Amino acid sequence: MTARLQSLIDTEWDNSHAKRLIKRLRRHQSDLFTFLDQDNVPFENNHAERCVRPAVIIRKNSYGNRSQRGADCQAVLMSVFRTLKQRGHDPIRTIITALEQYLLTAQLPPLPTKTTSDH
């Protein structure tokens, strides 16, 4: 598999799309087939797709982001919410507590670590 990939990468391409693909393959060639060498690495990204689905549904139901600033804000909020949820925390309660602390101290606390009940 590695020899075939290297041959593809070493080929000179005229097509701009092929050149762009080859550039990406070259940059990520050491990571492309990790799933073949490590049993715990899936060959697909269904888990990642399921993780971002709630944010996509929220964006769709609200008729999309109206601006780049709105899109950036949503991306940050969804990232923080998902991280808190994965660490076993209630995102809303944690954010309210963080904002209360910010109002009292003018400093935001760090994101909490995983709860002891998480594996």
Buried (B, 14 or more C-beta within 10 A) or exposed (E): EEEEBEEBBEEEBEEEEEEEBBEEBEEEBEEEBEEEEEEEEEEEEEEEEEBEEEBEEEBEEEEEBEEEEEEEEBEEBBEBBBBBBEBBBEBEEBBEBBEEEEEEEEEEEEEBEEEEEEE
